[in-house]
Amino acid sequence: DYNGDIKTKTALKLILLTAVRPFNIRAAKWCEFDLKGGFWEIPSQKMKMRETFILPLSRQAVNLLTEYKNFAPKSDYLFANGAKYMSENTLNLALRRLGYTKDEIVSHGFRAMFSTITNENAHIHGFSVDVIERCLAHKEKNKVRDAYNRASYLSQMRGLMQWWADYLDQLGVN
């Protein structure tokens, strides 16, 4: 129901669909996306753990970005603010305009929402906690397991991200 700027509305939808950190949404560049392949490759310098992150995109995310491309400002950044990217406060201010308090939700809170709901519904979607954590770009805390487990989980991540987008559709969020 957000009736503000199309950039902000699209950024809110994309953060909900992808569960990435708000900075990654705000500073996203078109060159990071492979819309035909359905992937978003976030460079290491933009990631908390300083490792390149590949996130499979749901059909809904690809459709959102494909449609948005027609309205997006001519810039390297998806959500350009002049020559730079979207301001740090934009997403949270949009949530306040929608009537949510900072105690109810902040843009980073979509990650916790994704984690909670996907973990609670693991018996329905069938994906492991490892896949959920990988979708959040979390690093394995067990150093030995981290050293030996080099699985990318890309096909499982794609399945989970599609389940998530379909779940949001069922709620009428998109």
N, C-alpha and C positions, 0 to 999 in steps of 0.2 A: 504493500500500500504506500510505499515511499513515493512521494510526488516531486522530489527535488531533482537535481541534475542527473542526467542519464549516466554519466561516468560513475557517480556515487552509487546509484541504484544497481548498476551492473557490477561494481566492485563488491557491494554487499551480497549480491547473489553468488558471485564467484567465490568469495571467502566461505560462504555457507556450503557450496558444492565441493570445494577442494580441501577445506580444513587446514589450509596453510597459515603461516604466521601473517599477521596484518602487514608487516613490512614487505613481505613477498608479493602481496596483492598490490600495494601502493607503488612499488618499484618495478612491477612486471613490465617486461619489454616484449614486443611482438616477436622478435627473433628467438625468444625462448620457447615458443609454441610451435608444435607440429600438429596443426588441426586435422590434417588428413590422416596422420597416424594416431592421433588422439593422445598426445603426450605433452607435458610441460617439463622442460629441463631447466631447473633453476641452478645458475652457476654457483660454485663453491663460495665465492666471496659474498654472496647474499644469504648464505645459510649459517645458522647458529653453530653447527658442528664443522663448518668449513669444508664440507664435502658436497660435490655436485649431487643434486637430488632430481630423480626422474619420477614424476607423478603421472600415472595414466589418468586420462580425463574421461568422465562419463559422457554419454551422448548429449545429455542436457548441458554440460559445460561447453562442449564443442559447439552446440547450437547457439548457446548464449553468446559466445565469442564471435561466431560467424555472423550473427545478426548485428552485434555491437560494432563490428568492424566498419559497417556502413555509416555509423554515426560518430565513430571515434575521431578525436582530433588528429590531424596529420602530425604524428610524433612517433618516435621510437617507443615511447612509453604508452601502455594501454590507457592509463589514467593520468594523462599529462596535466600539469599545472604550470602553464607557460612552458619554459624549456626544461623544467624539472618534473618530478613525479608528484603524485597526490600527497597532500599534507598529512602529517601524523595524526591530526585531530579529526579529519574529515569523517572517517567511518564511525567513530564514537559519537560525534555530533549528530550524524544522521540517525543513529540509534536513539539519541535523546529526543530528536524531532519526531520520531515514531512513538514516543511516550515511555520508553524504557529508561529506568534510572541506572546509574553506574553500579548500583548494588544488584540489579537484575541481570544485566548483560553488558559486556564490553566486546569489542571486535575480537580480541584474543579468546574470548569465552566460547566462540564457535568451535574451537579445537577441543575444549573440554566436553562440549555437547556431543561432538562426533565420537570422541573416545567413549563416553558414558553409554551412548545409545548403541554403538556398534558392539561394545563389550556385553551389554545387557541382552543383545539380540544375536549373539554368536551361535546359539542353538538354532536359529532360524536361517541365517546366511551361511553358516558353516565355515567361516574363515577364522583362523587362529589369532591369538593375541599378538603373535609375531607379525602378522600381516597388518593388523590394526596399528601397531607401533611403527611399522615401516611406512605406512601411509602418513603418519604424523612426522616422519623423518627423525624419529627418536633413535638414539644409539643404544645398543645392547650394553647394559651396565655390568654384566658378568664379563670380565676381561678375557677369560679363557674362551668362553662361548663366542665372544665377538671376534677373537683371533681366528677361530676355526669356521664359523658360519659365514660363508660369503654369498649366501642366497640373495638374489635380487627381489624375488617375490613379485615380479612385474605382472604376471598373468593373474595371480591371486589379488594383487592390489587393484587391477582393472576390475575384477569381479566385485570386490568390496566397494570401490568407488561408484560402480554402477548400482549396486544394491542401495547405497546411501542416497544417491540421487533419486532413485525410484521411491525410496522411503519418504524423502522430502516431498515428492510429487503427490504421494498418497495423503500427506498432511495438508496439501494445498499450498505449500510454501513457495514453490517456484511459480 
